[in-house]
């Protein structure tokens, strides 16, 4: 029961993250990094879409992202998977 509310909050926060075009080649996904002034109009995403976006960003590696940014993306991905697991239980 203690995990339900935080899981819902986390899931909703992922859904509210705005969208950077995935087809921009090697550019960073600024919205995932939380740099809102470089994001286009906000768009909602499901948790599964957010996981896909984070995985896509991580695959770009150090050619696009700094090691610190990649570390942040890995932490976000781990949190997303935890949220997914919690939501699947309930």
HTML snippet that shows the backbone in 3Dmol.js (N, CA, C, O; Angstrom):
<script src="https://3Dmol.org/build/3Dmol-min.js"></script>
<div id="view" style="width:600px;height:400px;position:relative"></div>
<script>
const pdb = `
ATOM      1  N   UNK A   1       0.818  -1.192   0.000  1.00  0.00           N
ATOM      2  CA  UNK A   1       0.000   0.000   0.000  1.00  0.00           C
ATOM      3  C   UNK A   1       0.861   1.254   0.000  1.00  0.00           C
ATOM      4  O   UNK A   1       0.513   2.259  -0.621  1.00  0.00           O
ATOM      5  N   UNK A   2       1.999   1.187   0.710  1.00  0.00           N
ATOM      6  CA  UNK A   2       2.885   2.348   0.785  1.00  0.00           C
ATOM      7  C   UNK A   2       3.507   2.673  -0.569  1.00  0.00           C
ATOM      8  O   UNK A   2       3.876   3.821  -0.818  1.00  0.00           O
ATOM      9  N   UNK A   3       3.625   1.691  -1.437  1.00  0.00           N
ATOM     10  CA  UNK A   3       4.255   1.894  -2.732  1.00  0.00           C
ATOM     11  C   UNK A   3       3.285   2.378  -3.801  1.00  0.00           C
ATOM     12  O   UNK A   3       3.713   2.876  -4.842  1.00  0.00           O
ATOM     13  N   UNK A   4       2.002   2.240  -3.563  1.00  0.00           N
ATOM     14  CA  UNK A   4       1.028   2.572  -4.597  1.00  0.00           C
ATOM     15  C   UNK A   4       1.039   4.052  -4.924  1.00  0.00           C
ATOM     16  O   UNK A   4       1.149   4.419  -6.094  1.00  0.00           O
ATOM     17  N   UNK A   5       0.926   4.912  -3.924  1.00  0.00           N
ATOM     18  CA  UNK A   5       0.870   6.348  -4.170  1.00  0.00           C
ATOM     19  C   UNK A   5       2.143   6.871  -4.832  1.00  0.00           C
ATOM     20  O   UNK A   5       2.046   7.594  -5.824  1.00  0.00           O
ATOM     21  N   UNK A   6       3.343   6.534  -4.323  1.00  0.00           N
ATOM     22  CA  UNK A   6       4.549   6.997  -5.017  1.00  0.00           C
ATOM     23  C   UNK A   6       4.644   6.468  -6.450  1.00  0.00           C
ATOM     24  O   UNK A   6       5.112   7.175  -7.342  1.00  0.00           O
ATOM     25  N   UNK A   7       4.208   5.242  -6.670  1.00  0.00           N
ATOM     26  CA  UNK A   7       4.263   4.671  -8.012  1.00  0.00           C
ATOM     27  C   UNK A   7       3.341   5.429  -8.957  1.00  0.00           C
ATOM     28  O   UNK A   7       3.692   5.676 -10.110  1.00  0.00           O
ATOM     29  N   UNK A   8       2.178   5.791  -8.471  1.00  0.00           N
ATOM     30  CA  UNK A   8       1.240   6.543  -9.304  1.00  0.00           C
ATOM     31  C   UNK A   8       1.807   7.916  -9.608  1.00  0.00           C
ATOM     32  O   UNK A   8       1.710   8.388 -10.741  1.00  0.00           O
ATOM     33  N   UNK A   9       2.397   8.564  -8.612  1.00  0.00           N
ATOM     34  CA  UNK A   9       2.984   9.889  -8.819  1.00  0.00           C
ATOM     35  C   UNK A   9       4.107   9.817  -9.841  1.00  0.00           C
ATOM     36  O   UNK A   9       4.207  10.672 -10.721  1.00  0.00           O
ATOM     37  N   UNK A  10       4.942   8.812  -9.728  1.00  0.00           N
ATOM     38  CA  UNK A  10       6.051   8.652 -10.670  1.00  0.00           C
ATOM     39  C   UNK A  10       5.520   8.383 -12.072  1.00  0.00           C
ATOM     40  O   UNK A  10       6.010   8.958 -13.044  1.00  0.00           O
ATOM     41  N   UNK A  11       4.526   7.515 -12.180  1.00  0.00           N
ATOM     42  CA  UNK A  11       3.958   7.202 -13.493  1.00  0.00           C
ATOM     43  C   UNK A  11       3.353   8.444 -14.124  1.00  0.00           C
ATOM     44  O   UNK A  11       3.521   8.674 -15.322  1.00  0.00           O
ATOM     45  N   UNK A  12       2.666   9.228 -13.349  1.00  0.00           N
ATOM     46  CA  UNK A  12       2.074  10.456 -13.884  1.00  0.00           C
ATOM     47  C   UNK A  12       3.143  11.463 -14.273  1.00  0.00           C
ATOM     48  O   UNK A  12       2.981  12.192 -15.252  1.00  0.00           O
ATOM     49  N   UNK A  13       4.233  11.512 -13.520  1.00  0.00           N
ATOM     50  CA  UNK A  13       5.290  12.456 -13.872  1.00  0.00           C
ATOM     51  C   UNK A  13       5.939  12.064 -15.194  1.00  0.00           C
ATOM     52  O   UNK A  13       6.324  12.937 -15.972  1.00  0.00           O
ATOM     53  N   UNK A  14       6.066  10.772 -15.457  1.00  0.00           N
ATOM     54  CA  UNK A  14       6.594  10.335 -16.742  1.00  0.00           C
ATOM     55  C   UNK A  14       5.640  10.710 -17.872  1.00  0.00           C
ATOM     56  O   UNK A  14       6.075  11.095 -18.957  1.00  0.00           O
ATOM     57  N   UNK A  15       4.363  10.597 -17.616  1.00  0.00           N
ATOM     58  CA  UNK A  15       3.375  10.911 -18.643  1.00  0.00           C
ATOM     59  C   UNK A  15       3.338  12.391 -18.959  1.00  0.00           C
ATOM     60  O   UNK A  15       2.910  12.771 -20.048  1.00  0.00           O
ATOM     61  N   UNK A  16       3.773  13.237 -18.042  1.00  0.00           N
ATOM     62  CA  UNK A  16       3.706  14.675 -18.246  1.00  0.00           C
ATOM     63  C   UNK A  16       4.971  15.252 -18.878  1.00  0.00           C
ATOM     64  O   UNK A  16       5.009  16.433 -19.221  1.00  0.00           O
ATOM     65  N   UNK A  17       5.999  14.431 -19.032  1.00  0.00           N
ATOM     66  CA  UNK A  17       7.230  14.925 -19.632  1.00  0.00           C
ATOM     67  C   UNK A  17       6.963  15.306 -21.074  1.00  0.00           C
ATOM     68  O   UNK A  17       6.275  14.583 -21.795  1.00  0.00           O
ATOM     69  N   UNK A  18       7.499  16.431 -21.494  1.00  0.00           N
ATOM     70  CA  UNK A  18       7.270  16.859 -22.866  1.00  0.00           C
ATOM     71  C   UNK A  18       8.164  16.106 -23.836  1.00  0.00           C
ATOM     72  O   UNK A  18       9.096  15.405 -23.441  1.00  0.00           O
ATOM     73  N   UNK A  19       7.858  16.271 -25.110  1.00  0.00           N
ATOM     74  CA  UNK A  19       8.416  15.428 -26.159  1.00  0.00           C
ATOM     75  C   UNK A  19       9.456  16.153 -26.993  1.00  0.00           C
ATOM     76  O   UNK A  19       9.236  17.289 -27.413  1.00  0.00           O
ATOM     77  N   UNK A  20      10.581  15.509 -27.234  1.00  0.00           N
ATOM     78  CA  UNK A  20      11.556  15.985 -28.207  1.00  0.00           C
ATOM     79  C   UNK A  20      11.482  15.021 -29.379  1.00  0.00           C
ATOM     80  O   UNK A  20      11.302  13.819 -29.184  1.00  0.00           O
ATOM     81  N   UNK A  21      11.616  15.525 -30.571  1.00  0.00           N
ATOM     82  CA  UNK A  21      11.486  14.675 -31.744  1.00  0.00           C
ATOM     83  C   UNK A  21      12.505  13.548 -31.723  1.00  0.00           C
ATOM     84  O   UNK A  21      13.709  13.788 -31.633  1.00  0.00           O
ATOM     85  N   UNK A  22      12.009  12.307 -31.806  1.00  0.00           N
ATOM     86  CA  UNK A  22      12.887  11.143 -31.805  1.00  0.00           C
ATOM     87  C   UNK A  22      13.654  11.015 -33.115  1.00  0.00           C
ATOM     88  O   UNK A  22      14.692  10.354 -33.156  1.00  0.00           O
ATOM     89  N   UNK A  23      13.174  11.622 -34.163  1.00  0.00           N
ATOM     90  CA  UNK A  23      13.782  11.461 -35.482  1.00  0.00           C
ATOM     91  C   UNK A  23      14.850  12.507 -35.767  1.00  0.00           C
ATOM     92  O   UNK A  23      15.232  12.683 -36.924  1.00  0.00           O
ATOM     93  N   UNK A  24      15.344  13.205 -34.753  1.00  0.00           N
ATOM     94  CA  UNK A  24      16.325  14.250 -34.971  1.00  0.00           C
ATOM     95  C   UNK A  24      17.743  13.705 -35.070  1.00  0.00           C
ATOM     96  O   UNK A  24      18.706  14.457 -34.917  1.00  0.00           O
ATOM     97  N   UNK A  25      17.879  12.448 -35.317  1.00  0.00           N
ATOM     98  CA  UNK A  25      19.203  11.871 -35.508  1.00  0.00           C
ATOM     99  C   UNK A  25      19.981  11.782 -34.219  1.00  0.00           C
ATOM    100  O   UNK A  25      19.554  11.118 -33.274  1.00  0.00           O
ATOM    101  N   UNK A  26      21.122  12.447 -34.173  1.00  0.00           N
ATOM    102  CA  UNK A  26      22.003  12.302 -33.027  1.00  0.00           C
ATOM    103  C   UNK A  26      21.811  13.394 -31.987  1.00  0.00           C
ATOM    104  O   UNK A  26      22.615  13.492 -31.059  1.00  0.00           O
ATOM    105  N   UNK A  27      20.792  14.204 -32.106  1.00  0.00           N
ATOM    106  CA  UNK A  27      20.572  15.260 -31.126  1.00  0.00           C
ATOM    107  C   UNK A  27      20.088  14.701 -29.800  1.00  0.00           C
ATOM    108  O   UNK A  27      19.489  13.628 -29.728  1.00  0.00           O
ATOM    109  N   UNK A  28      20.368  15.465 -28.756  1.00  0.00           N
ATOM    110  CA  UNK A  28      19.932  15.077 -27.419  1.00  0.00           C
ATOM    111  C   UNK A  28      18.433  15.247 -27.280  1.00  0.00           C
ATOM    112  O   UNK A  28      17.821  16.104 -27.918  1.00  0.00           O
ATOM    113  N   UNK A  29      17.862  14.420 -26.440  1.00  0.00           N
ATOM    114  CA  UNK A  29      16.459  14.564 -26.082  1.00  0.00           C
ATOM    115  C   UNK A  29      16.433  15.475 -24.853  1.00  0.00           C
ATOM    116  O   UNK A  29      16.489  15.009 -23.714  1.00  0.00           O
ATOM    117  N   UNK A  30      16.347  16.758 -25.105  1.00  0.00           N
ATOM    118  CA  UNK A  30      16.440  17.754 -24.037  1.00  0.00           C
ATOM    119  C   UNK A  30      15.322  17.595 -23.018  1.00  0.00           C
ATOM    120  O   UNK A  30      15.516  17.879 -21.836  1.00  0.00           O
ATOM    121  N   UNK A  31      14.163  17.149 -23.460  1.00  0.00           N
ATOM    122  CA  UNK A  31      13.030  16.995 -22.547  1.00  0.00           C
ATOM    123  C   UNK A  31      13.314  15.913 -21.511  1.00  0.00           C
ATOM    124  O   UNK A  31      12.953  16.062 -20.344  1.00  0.00           O
ATOM    125  N   UNK A  32      13.952  14.835 -21.928  1.00  0.00           N
ATOM    126  CA  UNK A  32      14.313  13.783 -20.978  1.00  0.00           C
ATOM    127  C   UNK A  32      15.304  14.308 -19.948  1.00  0.00           C
ATOM    128  O   UNK A  32      15.283  13.903 -18.786  1.00  0.00           O
ATOM    129  N   UNK A  33      16.171  15.214 -20.388  1.00  0.00           N
ATOM    130  CA  UNK A  33      17.178  15.766 -19.491  1.00  0.00           C
ATOM    131  C   UNK A  33      16.622  16.871 -18.603  1.00  0.00           C
ATOM    132  O   UNK A  33      17.308  17.366 -17.709  1.00  0.00           O
ATOM    133  N   UNK A  34      15.377  17.254 -18.856  1.00  0.00           N
ATOM    134  CA  UNK A  34      14.736  18.271 -18.022  1.00  0.00           C
ATOM    135  C   UNK A  34      15.066  19.692 -18.412  1.00  0.00           C
ATOM    136  O   UNK A  34      14.916  20.600 -17.595  1.00  0.00           O
ATOM    137  N   UNK A  35      15.507  19.914 -19.629  1.00  0.00           N
ATOM    138  CA  UNK A  35      15.831  21.262 -20.094  1.00  0.00           C
ATOM    139  C   UNK A  35      14.648  21.751 -20.920  1.00  0.00           C
ATOM    140  O   UNK A  35      14.609  21.595 -22.141  1.00  0.00           O
ATOM    141  N   UNK A  36      13.697  22.340 -20.227  1.00  0.00           N
ATOM    142  CA  UNK A  36      12.407  22.667 -20.828  1.00  0.00           C
ATOM    143  C   UNK A  36      12.474  23.780 -21.867  1.00  0.00           C
ATOM    144  O   UNK A  36      11.628  23.828 -22.760  1.00  0.00           O
ATOM    145  N   UNK A  37      13.449  24.670 -21.778  1.00  0.00           N
ATOM    146  CA  UNK A  37      13.499  25.754 -22.760  1.00  0.00           C
ATOM    147  C   UNK A  37      13.904  25.272 -24.151  1.00  0.00           C
ATOM    148  O   UNK A  37      13.769  26.016 -25.123  1.00  0.00           O
ATOM    149  N   UNK A  38      14.397  24.045 -24.259  1.00  0.00           N
ATOM    150  CA  UNK A  38      14.762  23.481 -25.558  1.00  0.00           C
ATOM    151  C   UNK A  38      13.752  22.440 -26.031  1.00  0.00           C
ATOM    152  O   UNK A  38      13.970  21.785 -27.050  1.00  0.00           O
ATOM    153  N   UNK A  39      12.650  22.284 -25.301  1.00  0.00           N
ATOM    154  CA  UNK A  39      11.620  21.315 -25.651  1.00  0.00           C
ATOM    155  C   UNK A  39      10.540  21.976 -26.504  1.00  0.00           C
ATOM    156  O   UNK A  39      10.207  23.142 -26.289  1.00  0.00           O
ATOM    157  N   UNK A  40      10.000  21.246 -27.460  1.00  0.00           N
ATOM    158  CA  UNK A  40       8.842  21.752 -28.195  1.00  0.00           C
ATOM    159  C   UNK A  40       7.600  21.711 -27.305  1.00  0.00           C
ATOM    160  O   UNK A  40       7.712  21.512 -26.095  1.00  0.00           O
ATOM    161  N   UNK A  41       6.461  21.892 -27.873  1.00  0.00           N
ATOM    162  CA  UNK A  41       5.204  21.895 -27.128  1.00  0.00           C
ATOM    163  C   UNK A  41       5.069  20.605 -26.324  1.00  0.00           C
ATOM    164  O   UNK A  41       5.316  19.525 -26.861  1.00  0.00           O
ATOM    165  N   UNK A  42       4.678  20.692 -25.030  1.00  0.00           N
ATOM    166  CA  UNK A  42       4.540  19.494 -24.192  1.00  0.00           C
ATOM    167  C   UNK A  42       3.540  18.485 -24.759  1.00  0.00           C
ATOM    168  O   UNK A  42       2.484  18.849 -25.277  1.00  0.00           O
ATOM    169  N   UNK A  43       3.902  17.220 -24.646  1.00  0.00           N
ATOM    170  CA  UNK A  43       3.057  16.122 -25.085  1.00  0.00           C
ATOM    171  C   UNK A  43       3.109  15.037 -24.022  1.00  0.00           C
ATOM    172  O   UNK A  43       4.152  14.818 -23.407  1.00  0.00           O
ATOM    173  N   UNK A  44       2.007  14.368 -23.805  1.00  0.00           N
ATOM    174  CA  UNK A  44       1.964  13.286 -22.809  1.00  0.00           C
ATOM    175  C   UNK A  44       2.389  11.963 -23.434  1.00  0.00           C
ATOM    176  O   UNK A  44       2.135  11.697 -24.609  1.00  0.00           O
ATOM    177  N   UNK A  45       3.040  11.144 -22.621  1.00  0.00           N
ATOM    178  CA  UNK A  45       3.486   9.825 -23.050  1.00  0.00           C
ATOM    179  C   UNK A  45       3.115   8.808 -21.994  1.00  0.00           C
ATOM    180  O   UNK A  45       3.028   9.131 -20.810  1.00  0.00           O
ATOM    181  N   UNK A  46       2.899   7.593 -22.421  1.00  0.00           N
ATOM    182  CA  UNK A  46       2.677   6.509 -21.471  1.00  0.00           C
ATOM    183  C   UNK A  46       4.025   6.103 -20.878  1.00  0.00           C
ATOM    184  O   UNK A  46       5.081   6.498 -21.372  1.00  0.00           O
ATOM    185  N   UNK A  47       3.966   5.322 -19.831  1.00  0.00           N
ATOM    186  CA  UNK A  47       5.186   4.839 -19.201  1.00  0.00           C
ATOM    187  C   UNK A  47       6.002   4.013 -20.194  1.00  0.00           C
ATOM    188  O   UNK A  47       7.229   4.104 -20.215  1.00  0.00           O
ATOM    189  N   UNK A  48       5.334   3.217 -21.007  1.00  0.00           N
ATOM    190  CA  UNK A  48       6.042   2.379 -21.983  1.00  0.00           C
ATOM    191  C   UNK A  48       6.731   3.225 -23.055  1.00  0.00           C
ATOM    192  O   UNK A  48       7.829   2.891 -23.499  1.00  0.00           O
ATOM    193  N   UNK A  49       6.092   4.312 -23.467  1.00  0.00           N
ATOM    194  CA  UNK A  49       6.716   5.220 -24.436  1.00  0.00           C
ATOM    195  C   UNK A  49       7.924   5.925 -23.822  1.00  0.00           C
ATOM    196  O   UNK A  49       8.933   6.131 -24.497  1.00  0.00           O
ATOM    197  N   UNK A  50       7.823   6.292 -22.552  1.00  0.00           N
ATOM    198  CA  UNK A  50       8.950   6.927 -21.874  1.00  0.00           C
ATOM    199  C   UNK A  50      10.127   5.969 -21.763  1.00  0.00           C
ATOM    200  O   UNK A  50      11.275   6.370 -21.957  1.00  0.00           O
ATOM    201  N   UNK A  51       9.852   4.711 -21.454  1.00  0.00           N
ATOM    202  CA  UNK A  51      10.920   3.714 -21.377  1.00  0.00           C
ATOM    203  C   UNK A  51      11.604   3.602 -22.734  1.00  0.00           C
ATOM    204  O   UNK A  51      12.832   3.560 -22.810  1.00  0.00           O
ATOM    205  N   UNK A  52      10.820   3.555 -23.799  1.00  0.00           N
ATOM    206  CA  UNK A  52      11.389   3.469 -25.147  1.00  0.00           C
ATOM    207  C   UNK A  52      12.251   4.692 -25.464  1.00  0.00           C
ATOM    208  O   UNK A  52      13.332   4.559 -26.038  1.00  0.00           O
ATOM    209  N   UNK A  53      11.777   5.875 -25.093  1.00  0.00           N
ATOM    210  CA  UNK A  53      12.535   7.108 -25.353  1.00  0.00           C
ATOM    211  C   UNK A  53      13.854   7.111 -24.587  1.00  0.00           C
ATOM    212  O   UNK A  53      14.891   7.491 -25.131  1.00  0.00           O
ATOM    213  N   UNK A  54      13.814   6.686 -23.329  1.00  0.00           N
ATOM    214  CA  UNK A  54      15.033   6.656 -22.518  1.00  0.00           C
ATOM    215  C   UNK A  54      16.013   5.645 -23.091  1.00  0.00           C
ATOM    216  O   UNK A  54      17.206   5.932 -23.194  1.00  0.00           O
ATOM    217  N   UNK A  55      15.529   4.462 -23.467  1.00  0.00           N
ATOM    218  CA  UNK A  55      16.402   3.440 -24.062  1.00  0.00           C
ATOM    219  C   UNK A  55      17.024   3.950 -25.364  1.00  0.00           C
ATOM    220  O   UNK A  55      18.204   3.715 -25.624  1.00  0.00           O
ATOM    221  N   UNK A  56      16.233   4.643 -26.174  1.00  0.00           N
ATOM    222  CA  UNK A  56      16.742   5.201 -27.428  1.00  0.00           C
ATOM    223  C   UNK A  56      17.838   6.224 -27.153  1.00  0.00           C
ATOM    224  O   UNK A  56      18.863   6.239 -27.834  1.00  0.00           O
ATOM    225  N   UNK A  57      17.624   7.070 -26.167  1.00  0.00           N
ATOM    226  CA  UNK A  57      18.618   8.077 -25.812  1.00  0.00           C
ATOM    227  C   UNK A  57      19.901   7.421 -25.314  1.00  0.00           C
ATOM    228  O   UNK A  57      20.996   7.848 -25.681  1.00  0.00           O
ATOM    229  N   UNK A  58      19.779   6.394 -24.489  1.00  0.00           N
ATOM    230  CA  UNK A  58      20.958   5.709 -23.953  1.00  0.00           C
ATOM    231  C   UNK A  58      21.761   5.054 -25.071  1.00  0.00           C
ATOM    232  O   UNK A  58      22.991   5.040 -25.023  1.00  0.00           O
ATOM    233  N   UNK A  59      21.079   4.515 -26.072  1.00  0.00           N
ATOM    234  CA  UNK A  59      21.768   3.865 -27.195  1.00  0.00           C
ATOM    235  C   UNK A  59      22.638   4.835 -27.981  1.00  0.00           C
ATOM    236  O   UNK A  59      23.599   4.416 -28.627  1.00  0.00           O
ATOM    237  N   UNK A  60      22.321   6.121 -27.937  1.00  0.00           N
ATOM    238  CA  UNK A  60      23.131   7.129 -28.644  1.00  0.00           C
ATOM    239  C   UNK A  60      24.494   7.301 -27.988  1.00  0.00           C
ATOM    240  O   UNK A  60      25.445   7.746 -28.630  1.00  0.00           O
ATOM    241  N   UNK A  61      24.587   6.949 -26.713  1.00  0.00           N
ATOM    242  CA  UNK A  61      25.865   6.899 -26.014  1.00  0.00           C
ATOM    243  C   UNK A  61      26.600   8.220 -25.897  1.00  0.00           C
ATOM    244  O   UNK A  61      26.010   9.300 -25.942  1.00  0.00           O
ATOM    245  N   UNK A  62      27.915   8.093 -25.745  1.00  0.00           N
ATOM    246  CA  UNK A  62      28.753   9.263 -25.523  1.00  0.00           C
ATOM    247  C   UNK A  62      28.965  10.105 -26.775  1.00  0.00           C
ATOM    248  O   UNK A  62      29.546  11.188 -26.707  1.00  0.00           O
ATOM    249  N   UNK A  63      28.500   9.614 -27.906  1.00  0.00           N
ATOM    250  CA  UNK A  63      28.567  10.427 -29.122  1.00  0.00           C
ATOM    251  C   UNK A  63      27.617  11.618 -29.021  1.00  0.00           C
ATOM    252  O   UNK A  63      27.810  12.629 -29.697  1.00  0.00           O
ATOM    253  N   UNK A  64      26.596  11.499 -28.180  1.00  0.00           N
ATOM    254  CA  UNK A  64      25.593  12.554 -28.040  1.00  0.00           C
ATOM    255  C   UNK A  64      25.534  13.089 -26.607  1.00  0.00           C
ATOM    256  O   UNK A  64      25.441  14.298 -26.399  1.00  0.00           O
ATOM    257  N   UNK A  65      25.586  12.202 -25.635  1.00  0.00           N
ATOM    258  CA  UNK A  65      25.404  12.571 -24.237  1.00  0.00           C
ATOM    259  C   UNK A  65      26.716  12.516 -23.461  1.00  0.00           C
ATOM    260  O   UNK A  65      27.602  11.719 -23.773  1.00  0.00           O
ATOM    261  N   UNK A  66      26.828  13.365 -22.455  1.00  0.00           N
ATOM    262  CA  UNK A  66      27.988  13.326 -21.570  1.00  0.00           C
ATOM    263  C   UNK A  66      27.829  12.118 -20.640  1.00  0.00           C
ATOM    264  O   UNK A  66      26.724  11.600 -20.484  1.00  0.00           O
ATOM    265  N   UNK A  67      28.917  11.671 -20.028  1.00  0.00           N
ATOM    266  CA  UNK A  67      28.800  10.552 -19.084  1.00  0.00           C
ATOM    267  C   UNK A  67      27.817  10.846 -17.943  1.00  0.00           C
ATOM    268  O   UNK A  67      27.109   9.949 -17.486  1.00  0.00           O
ATOM    269  N   UNK A  68      27.778  12.089 -17.490  1.00  0.00           N
ATOM    270  CA  UNK A  68      26.844  12.463 -16.424  1.00  0.00           C
ATOM    271  C   UNK A  68      25.405  12.361 -16.904  1.00  0.00           C
ATOM    272  O   UNK A  68      24.538  11.900 -16.162  1.00  0.00           O
ATOM    273  N   UNK A  69      25.139  12.785 -18.133  1.00  0.00           N
ATOM    274  CA  UNK A  69      23.795  12.694 -18.696  1.00  0.00           C
ATOM    275  C   UNK A  69      23.384  11.237 -18.879  1.00  0.00           C
ATOM    276  O   UNK A  69      22.239  10.875 -18.611  1.00  0.00           O
ATOM    277  N   UNK A  70      24.316  10.404 -19.333  1.00  0.00           N
ATOM    278  CA  UNK A  70      24.019   8.976 -19.482  1.00  0.00           C
ATOM    279  C   UNK A  70      23.728   8.336 -18.131  1.00  0.00           C
ATOM    280  O   UNK A  70      22.845   7.484 -18.023  1.00  0.00           O
ATOM    281  N   UNK A  71      24.458   8.738 -17.111  1.00  0.00           N
ATOM    282  CA  UNK A  71      24.209   8.223 -15.768  1.00  0.00           C
ATOM    283  C   UNK A  71      22.802   8.622 -15.317  1.00  0.00           C
ATOM    284  O   UNK A  71      22.083   7.815 -14.728  1.00  0.00           O
ATOM    285  N   UNK A  72      22.421   9.845 -15.589  1.00  0.00           N
ATOM    286  CA  UNK A  72      21.080  10.312 -15.240  1.00  0.00           C
ATOM    287  C   UNK A  72      20.014   9.525 -16.010  1.00  0.00           C
ATOM    288  O   UNK A  72      18.992   9.143 -15.439  1.00  0.00           O
ATOM    289  N   UNK A  73      20.251   9.284 -17.300  1.00  0.00           N
ATOM    290  CA  UNK A  73      19.301   8.513 -18.109  1.00  0.00           C
ATOM    291  C   UNK A  73      19.166   7.078 -17.597  1.00  0.00           C
ATOM    292  O   UNK A  73      18.064   6.531 -17.568  1.00  0.00           O
ATOM    293  N   UNK A  74      20.283   6.469 -17.194  1.00  0.00           N
ATOM    294  CA  UNK A  74      20.231   5.114 -16.635  1.00  0.00           C
ATOM    295  C   UNK A  74      19.420   5.094 -15.343  1.00  0.00           C
ATOM    296  O   UNK A  74      18.657   4.158 -15.103  1.00  0.00           O
ATOM    297  N   UNK A  75      19.579   6.121 -14.511  1.00  0.00           N
ATOM    298  CA  UNK A  75      18.802   6.207 -13.270  1.00  0.00           C
ATOM    299  C   UNK A  75      17.318   6.373 -13.581  1.00  0.00           C
ATOM    300  O   UNK A  75      16.469   5.778 -12.916  1.00  0.00           O
ATOM    301  N   UNK A  76      17.010   7.177 -14.585  1.00  0.00           N
ATOM    302  CA  UNK A  76      15.617   7.369 -14.993  1.00  0.00           C
ATOM    303  C   UNK A  76      15.026   6.061 -15.505  1.00  0.00           C
ATOM    304  O   UNK A  76      13.875   5.738 -15.211  1.00  0.00           O
ATOM    305  N   UNK A  77      15.811   5.311 -16.269  1.00  0.00           N
ATOM    306  CA  UNK A  77      15.343   4.038 -16.803  1.00  0.00           C
ATOM    307  C   UNK A  77      15.090   3.036 -15.671  1.00  0.00           C
ATOM    308  O   UNK A  77      14.088   2.322 -15.681  1.00  0.00           O
ATOM    309  N   UNK A  78      15.993   2.990 -14.710  1.00  0.00           N
ATOM    310  CA  UNK A  78      15.803   2.091 -13.570  1.00  0.00           C
ATOM    311  C   UNK A  78      14.537   2.462 -12.804  1.00  0.00           C
ATOM    312  O   UNK A  78      13.786   1.582 -12.382  1.00  0.00           O
ATOM    313  N   UNK A  79      14.298   3.749 -12.625  1.00  0.00           N
ATOM    314  CA  UNK A  79      13.091   4.201 -11.933  1.00  0.00           C
ATOM    315  C   UNK A  79      11.835   3.852 -12.728  1.00  0.00           C
ATOM    316  O   UNK A  79      10.817   3.466 -12.154  1.00  0.00           O
ATOM    317  N   UNK A  80      11.912   3.988 -14.037  1.00  0.00           N
ATOM    318  CA  UNK A  80      10.766   3.660 -14.893  1.00  0.00           C
ATOM    319  C   UNK A  80      10.442   2.163 -14.812  1.00  0.00           C
ATOM    320  O   UNK A  80       9.274   1.784 -14.733  1.00  0.00           O
ATOM    321  N   UNK A  81      11.469   1.321 -14.832  1.00  0.00           N
ATOM    322  CA  UNK A  81      11.240  -0.120 -14.721  1.00  0.00           C
ATOM    323  C   UNK A  81      10.673  -0.491 -13.354  1.00  0.00           C
ATOM    324  O   UNK A  81       9.818  -1.371 -13.255  1.00  0.00           O
ATOM    325  N   UNK A  82      11.144   0.171 -12.307  1.00  0.00           N
ATOM    326  CA  UNK A  82      10.598  -0.071 -10.969  1.00  0.00           C
ATOM    327  C   UNK A  82       9.124   0.297 -10.932  1.00  0.00           C
ATOM    328  O   UNK A  82       8.301  -0.449 -10.402  1.00  0.00           O
ATOM    329  N   UNK A  83       8.800   1.443 -11.494  1.00  0.00           N
ATOM    330  CA  UNK A  83       7.404   1.885 -11.561  1.00  0.00           C
ATOM    331  C   UNK A  83       6.559   0.888 -12.340  1.00  0.00           C
ATOM    332  O   UNK A  83       5.449   0.552 -11.927  1.00  0.00           O
ATOM    333  N   UNK A  84       7.076   0.420 -13.452  1.00  0.00           N
ATOM    334  CA  UNK A  84       6.365  -0.562 -14.270  1.00  0.00           C
ATOM    335  C   UNK A  84       6.096  -1.835 -13.489  1.00  0.00           C
ATOM    336  O   UNK A  84       4.997  -2.385 -13.551  1.00  0.00           O
ATOM    337  N   UNK A  85       7.098  -2.305 -12.754  1.00  0.00           N
ATOM    338  CA  UNK A  85       6.930  -3.519 -11.951  1.00  0.00           C
ATOM    339  C   UNK A  85       5.886  -3.334 -10.860  1.00  0.00           C
ATOM    340  O   UNK A  85       5.066  -4.220 -10.618  1.00  0.00           O
ATOM    341  N   UNK A  86       5.921  -2.182 -10.206  1.00  0.00           N
ATOM    342  CA  UNK A  86       4.946  -1.910  -9.139  1.00  0.00           C
ATOM    343  C   UNK A  86       3.540  -1.848  -9.713  1.00  0.00           C
ATOM    344  O   UNK A  86       2.601  -2.384  -9.124  1.00  0.00           O
ATOM    345  N   UNK A  87       3.391  -1.202 -10.850  1.00  0.00           N
ATOM    346  CA  UNK A  87       2.071  -1.086 -11.461  1.00  0.00           C
ATOM    347  C   UNK A  87       1.545  -2.423 -11.962  1.00  0.00           C
ATOM    348  O   UNK A  87       0.336  -2.654 -11.967  1.00  0.00           O
ATOM    349  N   UNK A  88       2.441  -3.299 -12.380  1.00  0.00           N
ATOM    350  CA  UNK A  88       2.014  -4.618 -12.848  1.00  0.00           C
ATOM    351  C   UNK A  88       1.515  -5.490 -11.694  1.00  0.00           C
ATOM    352  O   UNK A  88       0.677  -6.368 -11.901  1.00  0.00           O
ATOM    353  N   UNK A  89       2.016  -5.259 -10.497  1.00  0.00           N
ATOM    354  CA  UNK A  89       1.602  -6.026  -9.333  1.00  0.00           C
ATOM    355  C   UNK A  89       0.165  -5.655  -8.973  1.00  0.00           C
ATOM    356  O   UNK A  89      -0.621  -6.511  -8.567  1.00  0.00           O
ATOM    357  N   UNK A  90      -0.168  -4.386  -9.122  1.00  0.00           N
ATOM    358  CA  UNK A  90      -1.500  -3.932  -8.738  1.00  0.00           C
ATOM    359  C   UNK A  90      -2.326  -3.823  -9.966  1.00  0.00           C
ATOM    360  O   UNK A  90      -3.498  -3.454  -9.892  1.00  0.00           O
TER     361      UNK A  90
END
`;
const viewer = $3Dmol.createViewer("view");
viewer.addModel(pdb, "pdb");
viewer.setStyle({}, {cartoon: {color: "spectrum"}});
viewer.zoomTo();
viewer.render();
</script>
